[in-house]
Amino acid sequence: MNSNHLLLEEPIRMASILEPSRSGYFPSMTRIVGTLGPKSRSVEVISRCLMAGMSVARFDFTWGDAEYHQETLENLKIAIKKTKKLCAVMLDTTGPELLVVNKGDQPIPLEADSLLVLTPDQEKEASPSLLPINFSGLAKAVKPGDTIFLGQYLFTGSETTSVWMEVSEVKGDDVICLIKNSAVLAGTLYTLHVSQVHIDLPTLPDKDKEVISTWGVKNSVDFLSLSHARTGQDIRQAREYLSKLGDLSQTQIYAKIENVEGLVNFDEILQEADGIILARGNLGIDLPPEKVFLFQKAAVYKCNMAGKPAVVTRVVDSMTDNLRPTRAEATDVANAVLDGADAILLGAETMRGLYPVETISIVGKICGESEKVYNQDSYFKKTVKYVGEPMSHMESIASSAVRAAIKVKASVIICFTSSGRAARLIAKYRPTMPVLSVVIPRLKTNQLRWTCTGAFEARQSLIVRGLFPMLADPQHAAESSSATNESVLKVALDHGRMIGVVKPHDRVVVCQKVGDDSVVKIIELED
């Protein structure tokens, strides 16, 4: 066979692998969610995280009190002003999580083939033969033969201190387990996960409600990460609760899928939620390891077709302690991007890892390289086919804008939006160029005071792949004239030039409303 033919069939040029990665104002179209904590809460480190590519800051209330997280958030605000980089805030709930209550600070050695008692009596001391837990209903939920996973992995990112156990006997409120592997528990926070067993605890317990109604309201959080979401009803109840808390009625709910219950009810959850977080840590325990990738691909595809962001977790765990990811982890990040993920969520790697900035930087570079070989043409055709005909007015405009931008090789798509929906629809079709989402504020009143919307909508774009928001001047009302639209367009183009995504003689696709009509137009820039 002619070797030239082989070169023509290559999906990726081998020579391109040796070309150095180019850095730009946007490290990647795929977004990075970073969890802030002990190693990433100073103004200096947060500033470097923002410059490296973090666009959403996650605050995990599984640990730390409100005062601790408030101090970190105040540092984030200073870092945002210092770097001039927008960043959204995500509040992550604890949910129905089972925890070991260890009041001591001594390491607890657990030996393989020995018995361990899990007891709801939290007054007892943790020891190699007995661990108190925070749930009194475990004995009623499990039966002999069930698998229980005990580990600090959610906190450290490391599974070297993890224990697999099998329930051997239930005695009253106590559960007696056979330990399958030896390990040493060192630290205070250990979680339990019972494989494929329903835990009769509310998805949004009172502790989480208190955090949301105080810390969440005070800080007008952009996203609520609903841990252990199991049904669509969980999302509806959380949304009803948020609707009563003033500004939090605008907070988006991201459902964390962590167990088989969430998998079984995935379609219903996706319909109700604003986005999905694939929490592969717990999922990898509930599912056989060989099935996890199938769920990831199926779930991300469903999110893509619904136009709702998909966030993938647990990708570079080893970077909690190491400066470089493993080869498998680097490939895992790339595959998440090629699957269609909108964002990568970093947990322990940035929260208490030794190299939070380097982790964000490396993940961003891998995402950027993956996007270069993403098959946008195939994805576009699948999405159009899935949406079907007749398309809604907005879907038609969004898909037309992306098709036009690709055909004319536009450098950027500029979308005027007030709710953010139009920009998200454009991003749904995965254009190969960035989408500048110009959020036009709306003035609203409740007869007591006037408020100006737009900030929420702009920040909530920061988790969507390819969307880069800017907030227009409040003087430019959403129902503005075409003359005002032209002035906002000039501001957007100037911003594009400043950050280096727009150059002289570039073509730009603009999606905007003119009167009652939505218009897609192509403009060619002069010198």
QUIHUCOR-V719980 format. One line per field, one symbol per residue. ss: DSSP state (H for helix, E for strand, - for the rest). phi: phi as a letter, one per 20 degrees, with the letter a starting at -180 (. if undefined). burial: # if it has 16 or more other C-alpha atoms within 10 Angstrom, else .. A space follows every 50 residues. Layout:
ss: ???
phi: ???
burial: ???
//
This chain:
ss: --HHHHHHH----HHHHH------------EEEEE-------HHHHHHHH HH-EEEEEEE-----HHHHHHHHHHHHHHHHHH----EEEEE-----EEE E------EEE----EEEEE-------E--EEEE----HHHH-----EEEE E-HHHH------EEEEEEEEE--EEEEEE---EEE---EEEEEE------ -----HHHHHHHHHHHHH----EEEE-----HHHHHHHHHHHH--HHHHH -EEEEEE--HHHHH-HHHHHHH--EEEE-HHHHHHH--HHHHHHHHHHHH HHHHHH--EEEEE---HHHH------HHHHHHHHHHHHH---EEEE-HHH H----HHHHHHHHHHHHHHHHH---HHHHHHHHHHHH-----HHHHHHHH HHHHHHH----EEEEEE---HHHHHHHH------EEEEE--EEEE----E EEE-HHHHHHHHH---EEEEE----------HHHHHHHHHHHHHHHHHH- ------EEEEEEEE--EEEEEEEE---
phi: .fffffffeffcfgfffefffeecfdgaffecedeeagebdfgfffgfff ffpfdcdddeefcmefffffgfffffffffffeldfbeddedffmfeece edeedegdeddfmdeceecfffffefbfdbcfcecedffeedbgofdcdc adffednddfddceccfdadcmeedecefebeadecpddcddceflcfde cffdfgfffffffdfffgdlfecdeeflfdbffgfffffffffedlfffe feddeeecbfgfffdgfffffeeeacdeefffgfefdfgfdffffgffff fffgfemdfddddldcgffgdcfcfffffgffgffffffofebddddfgd fcffcfffffffffffffffffdfeffffgfffffffmcfffgfffffff ffgffffelfeaddcebdenfffffffgelfedfdeeeeefdeccdmdbe cdepfgffffffdegnecebeffgfeffefefffgfffffffffffffen eccgmfeceddbecmedecdcdcdfef
burial: .........................############.#####.###### ############......#..##.##.###.....############### ##.....#.##...########...##########..##..##..##### ########..##########..########.#####..#########.#. ..##...#..###.###..#############.##..##.##..#.##.# #############..#.###.################.......###.## ######################.##...##.################### #####################..#.#..##..##..........###### ######...###########.#####################........ ..####################...####.....#..##.###..#.... ###..########......#.#.....
//
